[in-house]
């Protein structure tokens, strides 16, 4: 995630795939609630992919990003 720490605008999530696969990524709060789906079962080729993460509505704190591929990894 860049920048770190995240400011009040947008951050970017960089995903580097070593193989093409369907992928999902989402932002969660500390209670496990999904706040944003960044991509959902999207085909990503091998390589680097960038997704904007909206942060203007987030309060300062700790958040998690869950990244999962079709195999559940």
N, CA, C and O atoms as a CHARMM CRD file, in Angstrom:
* protein
*
  292
    1    1 UNK  N      0.85500  -1.15200   0.00000 PROA 1      0.00000
    2    1 UNK  CA     0.00000   0.00000   0.00000 PROA 1      0.00000
    3    1 UNK  C      0.90400   1.21900   0.00000 PROA 1      0.00000
    4    1 UNK  O      1.83200   1.32100   0.80300 PROA 1      0.00000
    5    2 UNK  N      0.63000   2.11900  -0.88700 PROA 2      0.00000
    6    2 UNK  CA     1.36500   3.37500  -0.93300 PROA 2      0.00000
    7    2 UNK  C      0.38300   4.52700  -0.96400 PROA 2      0.00000
    8    2 UNK  O     -0.68900   4.34200  -1.53900 PROA 2      0.00000
    9    3 UNK  N      0.63500   5.67200  -0.41600 PROA 3      0.00000
   10    3 UNK  CA     1.74900   5.94300   0.48200 PROA 3      0.00000
   11    3 UNK  C      1.49000   5.31600   1.85200 PROA 3      0.00000
   12    3 UNK  O      0.36900   4.91400   2.16500 PROA 3      0.00000
   13    4 UNK  N      2.52900   5.24200   2.64600 PROA 4      0.00000
   14    4 UNK  CA     2.40800   4.71600   3.99400 PROA 4      0.00000
   15    4 UNK  C      3.12600   5.67500   4.93100 PROA 4      0.00000
   16    4 UNK  O      4.34400   5.80100   4.80800 PROA 4      0.00000
   17    5 UNK  N      2.46500   6.35900   5.85600 PROA 5      0.00000
   18    5 UNK  CA     1.04800   6.18300   6.14700 PROA 5      0.00000
   19    5 UNK  C      0.16600   6.83000   5.08500 PROA 5      0.00000
   20    5 UNK  O      0.59900   7.71300   4.34400 PROA 5      0.00000
   21    6 UNK  N     -1.06100   6.37500   5.03100 PROA 6      0.00000
   22    6 UNK  CA    -2.02600   6.85100   4.03400 PROA 6      0.00000
   23    6 UNK  C     -2.51600   8.23100   4.44000 PROA 6      0.00000
   24    6 UNK  O     -2.77200   8.48800   5.61600 PROA 6      0.00000
   25    7 UNK  N     -2.64300   9.11500   3.46200 PROA 7      0.00000
   26    7 UNK  CA    -3.17500  10.45300   3.70800 PROA 7      0.00000
   27    7 UNK  C     -4.68600  10.46400   3.62600 PROA 7      0.00000
   28    7 UNK  O     -5.32400   9.42200   3.78100 PROA 7      0.00000
   29    8 UNK  N     -5.26200  11.62000   3.38700 PROA 8      0.00000
   30    8 UNK  CA    -6.71500  11.76200   3.37300 PROA 8      0.00000
   31    8 UNK  C     -7.32500  11.61100   1.98800 PROA 8      0.00000
   32    8 UNK  O     -8.54700  11.65500   1.84600 PROA 8      0.00000
   33    9 UNK  N     -6.50000  11.43500   0.97400 PROA 9      0.00000
   34    9 UNK  CA    -7.03900  11.28800  -0.38000 PROA 9      0.00000
   35    9 UNK  C     -7.18000   9.81400  -0.72300 PROA 9      0.00000
   36    9 UNK  O     -8.01000   9.11400  -0.14200 PROA 9      0.00000
   37   10 UNK  N     -6.38700   9.34900  -1.64700 PROA 10     0.00000
   38   10 UNK  CA    -6.41800   7.94300  -2.04900 PROA 10     0.00000
   39   10 UNK  C     -5.05600   7.31800  -1.83700 PROA 10     0.00000
   40   10 UNK  O     -4.02300   7.98500  -1.89100 PROA 10     0.00000
   41   11 UNK  N     -5.08400   6.03400  -1.59800 PROA 11     0.00000
   42   11 UNK  CA    -3.87000   5.24200  -1.55100 PROA 11     0.00000
   43   11 UNK  C     -3.92300   4.28700  -2.74600 PROA 11     0.00000
   44   11 UNK  O     -4.93500   4.20900  -3.44400 PROA 11     0.00000
   45   12 UNK  N     -2.85300   3.58200  -2.96700 PROA 12     0.00000
   46   12 UNK  CA    -2.81900   2.60700  -4.05800 PROA 12     0.00000
   47   12 UNK  C     -2.34900   1.26900  -3.52400 PROA 12     0.00000
   48   12 UNK  O     -1.38400   1.18600  -2.76400 PROA 12     0.00000
   49   13 UNK  N     -3.04500   0.22900  -3.93200 PROA 13     0.00000
   50   13 UNK  CA    -2.64500  -1.13100  -3.61100 PROA 13     0.00000
   51   13 UNK  C     -1.95000  -1.70200  -4.83400 PROA 13     0.00000
   52   13 UNK  O     -2.51500  -1.72400  -5.92800 PROA 13     0.00000
   53   14 UNK  N     -0.72300  -2.16300  -4.64500 PROA 14     0.00000
   54   14 UNK  CA     0.01900  -2.80300  -5.73100 PROA 14     0.00000
   55   14 UNK  C     -0.00900  -4.30800  -5.51400 PROA 14     0.00000
   56   14 UNK  O      0.35000  -4.80400  -4.44600 PROA 14     0.00000
   57   15 UNK  N     -0.43900  -5.02200  -6.54200 PROA 15     0.00000
   58   15 UNK  CA    -0.46400  -6.48200  -6.51100 PROA 15     0.00000
   59   15 UNK  C      0.50300  -6.97600  -7.57300 PROA 15     0.00000
   60   15 UNK  O      0.42800  -6.57600  -8.73500 PROA 15     0.00000
   61   16 UNK  N      1.40600  -7.84400  -7.16200 PROA 16     0.00000
   62   16 UNK  CA     2.36400  -8.42700  -8.10400 PROA 16     0.00000
   63   16 UNK  C      2.04900  -9.91400  -8.21400 PROA 16     0.00000
   64   16 UNK  O      2.26000 -10.67600  -7.27000 PROA 16     0.00000
   65   17 UNK  N      1.54300 -10.31700  -9.37200 PROA 17     0.00000
   66   17 UNK  CA     1.19100 -11.71900  -9.62000 PROA 17     0.00000
   67   17 UNK  C      2.35900 -12.43200 -10.28900 PROA 17     0.00000
   68   17 UNK  O      2.94400 -11.92500 -11.24500 PROA 17     0.00000
   69   18 UNK  N      2.69100 -13.61400  -9.77500 PROA 18     0.00000
   70   18 UNK  CA     3.71300 -14.41600 -10.44700 PROA 18     0.00000
   71   18 UNK  C      3.09900 -15.34200 -11.49200 PROA 18     0.00000
   72   18 UNK  O      3.81200 -16.01500 -12.23700 PROA 18     0.00000
   73   19 UNK  N      1.75300 -15.37000 -11.53800 PROA 19     0.00000
   74   19 UNK  CA     1.04100 -16.10900 -12.58500 PROA 19     0.00000
   75   19 UNK  C     -0.34100 -15.49000 -12.75200 PROA 19     0.00000
   76   19 UNK  O     -0.85600 -14.85600 -11.83100 PROA 19     0.00000
   77   20 UNK  N     -0.94000 -15.67000 -13.92300 PROA 20     0.00000
   78   20 UNK  CA    -2.27800 -15.14800 -14.16500 PROA 20     0.00000
   79   20 UNK  C     -3.28600 -15.94800 -13.34400 PROA 20     0.00000
   80   20 UNK  O     -3.15200 -17.16200 -13.19000 PROA 20     0.00000
   81   21 UNK  N     -4.29700 -15.25500 -12.81900 PROA 21     0.00000
   82   21 UNK  CA    -5.28800 -15.92500 -11.98100 PROA 21     0.00000
   83   21 UNK  C     -6.44300 -14.96800 -11.71500 PROA 21     0.00000
   84   21 UNK  O     -6.31500 -13.75700 -11.89600 PROA 21     0.00000
   85   22 UNK  N     -7.56600 -15.52100 -11.28700 PROA 22     0.00000
   86   22 UNK  CA    -8.65900 -14.69700 -10.80000 PROA 22     0.00000
   87   22 UNK  C     -8.31900 -14.25500  -9.38100 PROA 22     0.00000
   88   22 UNK  O     -7.89800 -15.06700  -8.55700 PROA 22     0.00000
   89   23 UNK  N     -8.50300 -12.97100  -9.10000 PROA 23     0.00000
   90   23 UNK  CA    -8.12800 -12.43500  -7.79400 PROA 23     0.00000
   91   23 UNK  C     -9.22400 -11.53600  -7.24900 PROA 23     0.00000
   92   23 UNK  O    -10.00800 -10.94900  -7.99500 PROA 23     0.00000
   93   24 UNK  N     -9.25600 -11.44600  -5.92000 PROA 24     0.00000
   94   24 UNK  CA   -10.15800 -10.54100  -5.21900 PROA 24     0.00000
   95   24 UNK  C     -9.35100  -9.80700  -4.15300 PROA 24     0.00000
   96   24 UNK  O     -8.43100 -10.37200  -3.56100 PROA 24     0.00000
   97   25 UNK  N     -9.70300  -8.54700  -3.91500 PROA 25     0.00000
   98   25 UNK  CA    -9.05800  -7.76100  -2.87200 PROA 25     0.00000
   99   25 UNK  C    -10.11200  -6.85400  -2.25300 PROA 25     0.00000
  100   25 UNK  O    -10.93100  -6.26400  -2.95800 PROA 25     0.00000
  101   26 UNK  N    -10.08400  -6.74900  -0.92800 PROA 26     0.00000
  102   26 UNK  CA   -11.05300  -5.91300  -0.22100 PROA 26     0.00000
  103   26 UNK  C    -10.40300  -5.32400   1.02200 PROA 26     0.00000
  104   26 UNK  O     -9.44000  -5.87400   1.55700 PROA 26     0.00000
  105   27 UNK  N    -10.94800  -4.18700   1.47500 PROA 27     0.00000
  106   27 UNK  CA   -10.49300  -3.51000   2.68200 PROA 27     0.00000
  107   27 UNK  C    -11.48200  -3.81600   3.80500 PROA 27     0.00000
  108   27 UNK  O    -12.69500  -3.72600   3.61700 PROA 27     0.00000
  109   28 UNK  N    -10.94600  -4.18300   4.98200 PROA 28     0.00000
  110   28 UNK  CA   -11.76100  -4.52200   6.14900 PROA 28     0.00000
  111   28 UNK  C    -11.34600  -3.67700   7.34500 PROA 28     0.00000
  112   28 UNK  O    -10.19700  -3.24900   7.45200 PROA 28     0.00000
  113   29 UNK  N    -12.30400  -3.44200   8.24500 PROA 29     0.00000
  114   29 UNK  CA   -11.96300  -2.75900   9.49200 PROA 29     0.00000
  115   29 UNK  C    -11.57900  -3.79600  10.54600 PROA 29     0.00000
  116   29 UNK  O    -11.56200  -4.99400  10.26400 PROA 29     0.00000
  117   30 UNK  N    -11.27400  -3.33900  11.75000 PROA 30     0.00000
  118   30 UNK  CA   -10.83300  -4.23800  12.81700 PROA 30     0.00000
  119   30 UNK  C    -11.92700  -5.19900  13.28400 PROA 30     0.00000
  120   30 UNK  O    -11.63100  -6.21200  13.91800 PROA 30     0.00000
  121   31 UNK  N    -13.18800  -4.88700  12.97600 PROA 31     0.00000
  122   31 UNK  CA   -14.30000  -5.76500  13.33400 PROA 31     0.00000
  123   31 UNK  C    -14.60100  -6.79300  12.25900 PROA 31     0.00000
  124   31 UNK  O    -15.53000  -7.58900  12.39800 PROA 31     0.00000
  125   32 UNK  N    -13.82200  -6.77800  11.18900 PROA 32     0.00000
  126   32 UNK  CA   -14.02200  -7.74500  10.10700 PROA 32     0.00000
  127   32 UNK  C    -15.07700  -7.34500   9.09700 PROA 32     0.00000
  128   32 UNK  O    -15.45300  -8.15000   8.24500 PROA 32     0.00000
  129   33 UNK  N    -15.56200  -6.11500   9.17700 PROA 33     0.00000
  130   33 UNK  CA   -16.54800  -5.64200   8.20200 PROA 33     0.00000
  131   33 UNK  C    -15.84900  -5.19900   6.92700 PROA 33     0.00000
  132   33 UNK  O    -14.87000  -4.45300   6.96500 PROA 33     0.00000
  133   34 UNK  N    -16.36300  -5.66700   5.80300 PROA 34     0.00000
  134   34 UNK  CA   -15.79700  -5.23800   4.52400 PROA 34     0.00000
  135   34 UNK  C    -16.25000  -3.81900   4.24000 PROA 34     0.00000
  136   34 UNK  O    -17.44300  -3.51900   4.25800 PROA 34     0.00000
  137   35 UNK  N    -15.27600  -2.94000   3.97600 PROA 35     0.00000
  138   35 UNK  CA   -15.57400  -1.53900   3.68900 PROA 35     0.00000
  139   35 UNK  C    -15.57300  -1.25000   2.19300 PROA 35     0.00000
  140   35 UNK  O    -16.42400  -0.51300   1.69600 PROA 35     0.00000
  141   36 UNK  N    -14.61900  -1.83000   1.48200 PROA 36     0.00000
  142   36 UNK  CA   -14.49900  -1.60800   0.03900 PROA 36     0.00000
  143   36 UNK  C    -14.05700  -2.90000  -0.63400 PROA 36     0.00000
  144   36 UNK  O    -13.16900  -3.59500  -0.14000 PROA 36     0.00000
  145   37 UNK  N    -14.67600  -3.21500  -1.75500 PROA 37     0.00000
  146   37 UNK  CA   -14.18200  -4.28700  -2.62800 PROA 37     0.00000
  147   37 UNK  C    -13.36100  -3.60900  -3.71200 PROA 37     0.00000
  148   37 UNK  O    -13.89700  -2.83500  -4.50500 PROA 37     0.00000
  149   38 UNK  N    -12.07600  -3.89200  -3.75200 PROA 38     0.00000
  150   38 UNK  CA   -11.19000  -3.26700  -4.74500 PROA 38     0.00000
  151   38 UNK  C    -11.25500  -4.00100  -6.07400 PROA 38     0.00000
  152   38 UNK  O    -11.21900  -3.37800  -7.13600 PROA 38     0.00000
  153   39 UNK  N    -11.34900  -5.31200  -6.01700 PROA 39     0.00000
  154   39 UNK  CA   -11.59200  -6.12000  -7.20400 PROA 39     0.00000
  155   39 UNK  C    -12.22300  -7.42200  -6.72800 PROA 39     0.00000
  156   39 UNK  O    -11.90600  -7.91200  -5.64400 PROA 39     0.00000
  157   40 UNK  N    -13.10200  -7.97300  -7.52800 PROA 40     0.00000
  158   40 UNK  CA   -13.81700  -9.17800  -7.12600 PROA 40     0.00000
  159   40 UNK  C    -13.76900 -10.19800  -8.25100 PROA 40     0.00000
  160   40 UNK  O    -14.35600  -9.99800  -9.31500 PROA 40     0.00000
  161   41 UNK  N    -13.06500 -11.28900  -8.00400 PROA 41     0.00000
  162   41 UNK  CA   -12.90800 -12.37600  -8.98000 PROA 41     0.00000
  163   41 UNK  C    -12.55000 -11.83100 -10.35500 PROA 41     0.00000
  164   41 UNK  O    -13.14200 -12.20400 -11.36800 PROA 41     0.00000
  165   42 UNK  N    -11.58600 -10.95600 -10.36300 PROA 42     0.00000
  166   42 UNK  CA   -11.13400 -10.31100 -11.59900 PROA 42     0.00000
  167   42 UNK  C     -9.91200 -11.04600 -12.14000 PROA 42     0.00000
  168   42 UNK  O     -9.01700 -11.41000 -11.37700 PROA 42     0.00000
  169   43 UNK  N     -9.87300 -11.26300 -13.44000 PROA 43     0.00000
  170   43 UNK  CA    -8.74200 -11.92600 -14.07800 PROA 43     0.00000
  171   43 UNK  C     -7.57600 -10.94900 -14.13000 PROA 43     0.00000
  172   43 UNK  O     -7.66900  -9.87900 -14.73100 PROA 43     0.00000
  173   44 UNK  N     -6.48200 -11.33300 -13.49200 PROA 44     0.00000
  174   44 UNK  CA    -5.27900 -10.50900 -13.50100 PROA 44     0.00000
  175   44 UNK  C     -4.15100 -11.28800 -14.15600 PROA 44     0.00000
  176   44 UNK  O     -3.80800 -12.38900 -13.72500 PROA 44     0.00000
  177   45 UNK  N     -3.59000 -10.71800 -15.18100 PROA 45     0.00000
  178   45 UNK  CA    -2.45300 -11.33500 -15.85300 PROA 45     0.00000
  179   45 UNK  C     -1.23300 -11.31700 -14.93900 PROA 45     0.00000
  180   45 UNK  O     -1.21200 -10.60500 -13.93500 PROA 45     0.00000
  181   46 UNK  N     -0.22900 -12.09500 -15.28800 PROA 46     0.00000
  182   46 UNK  CA     1.03000 -12.05800 -14.56300 PROA 46     0.00000
  183   46 UNK  C      1.60200 -10.65200 -14.65100 PROA 46     0.00000
  184   46 UNK  O      1.58900 -10.04200 -15.72000 PROA 46     0.00000
  185   47 UNK  N      2.10700 -10.13200 -13.53000 PROA 47     0.00000
  186   47 UNK  CA     2.70800  -8.80400 -13.54800 PROA 47     0.00000
  187   47 UNK  C      2.21600  -7.94200 -12.40600 PROA 47     0.00000
  188   47 UNK  O      1.69700  -8.43700 -11.40500 PROA 47     0.00000
  189   48 UNK  N      2.39000  -6.63700 -12.57700 PROA 48     0.00000
  190   48 UNK  CA     2.06000  -5.65600 -11.54100 PROA 48     0.00000
  191   48 UNK  C      0.72000  -5.00400 -11.87100 PROA 48     0.00000
  192   48 UNK  O      0.46700  -4.60600 -13.00800 PROA 48     0.00000
  193   49 UNK  N     -0.13600  -4.90300 -10.84500 PROA 49     0.00000
  194   49 UNK  CA    -1.45300  -4.29100 -11.00200 PROA 49     0.00000
  195   49 UNK  C     -1.64400  -3.28400  -9.86900 PROA 49     0.00000
  196   49 UNK  O     -1.21800  -3.51900  -8.73800 PROA 49     0.00000
  197   50 UNK  N     -2.28000  -2.17500 -10.18400 PROA 50     0.00000
  198   50 UNK  CA    -2.47600  -1.10900  -9.21200 PROA 50     0.00000
  199   50 UNK  C     -3.96800  -0.81800  -9.08100 PROA 50     0.00000
  200   50 UNK  O     -4.67400  -0.68100 -10.08000 PROA 50     0.00000
  201   51 UNK  N     -4.44300  -0.72400  -7.82400 PROA 51     0.00000
  202   51 UNK  CA    -5.84200  -0.42500  -7.55500 PROA 51     0.00000
  203   51 UNK  C     -5.91800   0.75700  -6.59700 PROA 51     0.00000
  204   51 UNK  O     -5.24400   0.76100  -5.56700 PROA 51     0.00000
  205   52 UNK  N     -6.74000   1.77500  -6.93000 PROA 52     0.00000
  206   52 UNK  CA    -6.91200   2.88800  -6.00500 PROA 52     0.00000
  207   52 UNK  C     -7.73100   2.44600  -4.79800 PROA 52     0.00000
  208   52 UNK  O     -8.69200   1.68800  -4.93200 PROA 52     0.00000
  209   53 UNK  N     -7.34500   2.92100  -3.63100 PROA 53     0.00000
  210   53 UNK  CA    -8.06600   2.62800  -2.39300 PROA 53     0.00000
  211   53 UNK  C     -8.62900   3.94900  -1.87700 PROA 53     0.00000
  212   53 UNK  O     -7.86200   4.81600  -1.45700 PROA 53     0.00000
  213   54 UNK  N     -9.96700   4.12300  -1.89700 PROA 54     0.00000
  214   54 UNK  CA   -10.52700   5.37700  -1.40400 PROA 54     0.00000
  215   54 UNK  C    -10.34500   5.47100   0.10300 PROA 54     0.00000
  216   54 UNK  O    -10.73600   4.56200   0.83500 PROA 54     0.00000
  217   55 UNK  N     -9.75600   6.55700   0.56700 PROA 55     0.00000
  218   55 UNK  CA    -9.49000   6.69800   1.99800 PROA 55     0.00000
  219   55 UNK  C    -10.16000   7.92400   2.61200 PROA 55     0.00000
  220   55 UNK  O    -10.08700   8.11600   3.82600 PROA 55     0.00000
  221   56 UNK  N    -10.80700   8.75200   1.80300 PROA 56     0.00000
  222   56 UNK  CA   -11.37100  10.00100   2.33700 PROA 56     0.00000
  223   56 UNK  C    -12.46600   9.75200   3.37100 PROA 56     0.00000
  224   56 UNK  O    -12.69100  10.60200   4.23400 PROA 56     0.00000
  225   57 UNK  N    -13.15000   8.61300   3.30800 PROA 57     0.00000
  226   57 UNK  CA   -14.21500   8.30600   4.26700 PROA 57     0.00000
  227   57 UNK  C    -13.72200   7.50000   5.46600 PROA 57     0.00000
  228   57 UNK  O    -14.49700   7.21800   6.38000 PROA 57     0.00000
  229   58 UNK  N    -12.44400   7.12800   5.47400 PROA 58     0.00000
  230   58 UNK  CA   -11.91400   6.30900   6.56300 PROA 58     0.00000
  231   58 UNK  C    -11.37700   7.18200   7.68700 PROA 58     0.00000
  232   58 UNK  O    -10.68500   8.17200   7.44800 PROA 58     0.00000
  233   59 UNK  N    -11.70400   6.80500   8.90000 PROA 59     0.00000
  234   59 UNK  CA   -11.13600   7.48100  10.06500 PROA 59     0.00000
  235   59 UNK  C     -9.72100   6.96000  10.27100 PROA 59     0.00000
  236   59 UNK  O     -9.42000   5.84000   9.86000 PROA 59     0.00000
  237   60 UNK  N     -8.84300   7.74400  10.89800 PROA 60     0.00000
  238   60 UNK  CA    -7.50500   7.22900  11.18600 PROA 60     0.00000
  239   60 UNK  C     -7.60900   5.94300  12.00800 PROA 60     0.00000
  240   60 UNK  O     -8.40500   5.84900  12.94300 PROA 60     0.00000
  241   61 UNK  N     -6.80500   4.97500  11.64700 PROA 61     0.00000
  242   61 UNK  CA    -6.83700   3.70300  12.36500 PROA 61     0.00000
  243   61 UNK  C     -6.15400   2.61400  11.59000 PROA 61     0.00000
  244   61 UNK  O     -5.39200   2.86800  10.65800 PROA 61     0.00000
  245   62 UNK  N     -6.44200   1.38100  11.99300 PROA 62     0.00000
  246   62 UNK  CA    -5.84400   0.20800  11.37200 PROA 62     0.00000
  247   62 UNK  C     -6.89400  -0.50500  10.52700 PROA 62     0.00000
  248   62 UNK  O     -8.02300  -0.72500  10.96400 PROA 62     0.00000
  249   63 UNK  N     -6.50100  -0.85400   9.32600 PROA 63     0.00000
  250   63 UNK  CA    -7.37800  -1.56100   8.39900 PROA 63     0.00000
  251   63 UNK  C     -6.59900  -2.71500   7.79300 PROA 63     0.00000
  252   63 UNK  O     -5.36900  -2.70700   7.76000 PROA 63     0.00000
  253   64 UNK  N     -7.33600  -3.70300   7.31500 PROA 64     0.00000
  254   64 UNK  CA    -6.72800  -4.86700   6.69700 PROA 64     0.00000
  255   64 UNK  C     -7.16300  -4.97000   5.25000 PROA 64     0.00000
  256   64 UNK  O     -8.27800  -4.59400   4.88800 PROA 64     0.00000
  257   65 UNK  N     -6.25800  -5.48700   4.42700 PROA 65     0.00000
  258   65 UNK  CA    -6.59700  -5.79800   3.04600 PROA 65     0.00000
  259   65 UNK  C     -6.49700  -7.30200   2.89100 PROA 65     0.00000
  260   65 UNK  O     -5.47800  -7.91000   3.21900 PROA 65     0.00000
  261   66 UNK  N     -7.55900  -7.88800   2.39100 PROA 66     0.00000
  262   66 UNK  CA    -7.56400  -9.32600   2.12800 PROA 66     0.00000
  263   66 UNK  C     -7.42300  -9.52600   0.62700 PROA 66     0.00000
  264   66 UNK  O     -8.22500  -9.03400  -0.16700 PROA 66     0.00000
  265   67 UNK  N     -6.39100 -10.25300   0.26700 PROA 67     0.00000
  266   67 UNK  CA    -6.11000 -10.57000  -1.13500 PROA 67     0.00000
  267   67 UNK  C     -6.23600 -12.07400  -1.28400 PROA 67     0.00000
  268   67 UNK  O     -5.62500 -12.83500  -0.53400 PROA 67     0.00000
  269   68 UNK  N     -7.03200 -12.50100  -2.25600 PROA 68     0.00000
  270   68 UNK  CA    -7.30000 -13.91700  -2.43200 PROA 68     0.00000
  271   68 UNK  C     -7.32900 -14.24800  -3.91400 PROA 68     0.00000
  272   68 UNK  O     -7.81200 -13.45800  -4.72500 PROA 68     0.00000
  273   69 UNK  N     -6.80700 -15.42400  -4.26700 PROA 69     0.00000
  274   69 UNK  CA    -6.89400 -15.85600  -5.65900 PROA 69     0.00000
  275   69 UNK  C     -7.92600 -16.98400  -5.76700 PROA 69     0.00000
  276   69 UNK  O     -8.55500 -17.35000  -4.77400 PROA 69     0.00000
  277   70 UNK  N     -8.09700 -17.53000  -6.96600 PROA 70     0.00000
  278   70 UNK  CA    -9.12100 -18.55100  -7.19500 PROA 70     0.00000
  279   70 UNK  C     -8.88000 -19.79500  -6.36900 PROA 70     0.00000
  280   70 UNK  O     -9.82700 -20.52600  -6.07900 PROA 70     0.00000
  281   71 UNK  N     -7.63300 -20.06000  -5.97600 PROA 71     0.00000
  282   71 UNK  CA    -7.31900 -21.23700  -5.17200 PROA 71     0.00000
  283   71 UNK  C     -7.50700 -20.97600  -3.67700 PROA 71     0.00000
  284   71 UNK  O     -7.29900 -21.87200  -2.85900 PROA 71     0.00000
  285   72 UNK  N     -7.90200 -19.74600  -3.32000 PROA 72     0.00000
  286   72 UNK  CA    -8.09600 -19.40100  -1.92000 PROA 72     0.00000
  287   72 UNK  C     -6.82800 -18.97300  -1.22500 PROA 72     0.00000
  288   72 UNK  O     -6.81500 -18.83600  -0.00200 PROA 72     0.00000
  289   73 UNK  N     -5.75900 -18.75600  -1.97200 PROA 73     0.00000
  290   73 UNK  CA    -4.47800 -18.31800  -1.38500 PROA 73     0.00000
  291   73 UNK  C     -4.43700 -16.81400  -1.21700 PROA 73     0.00000
  292   73 UNK  O     -3.43900 -16.27300  -0.74000 PROA 73     0.00000
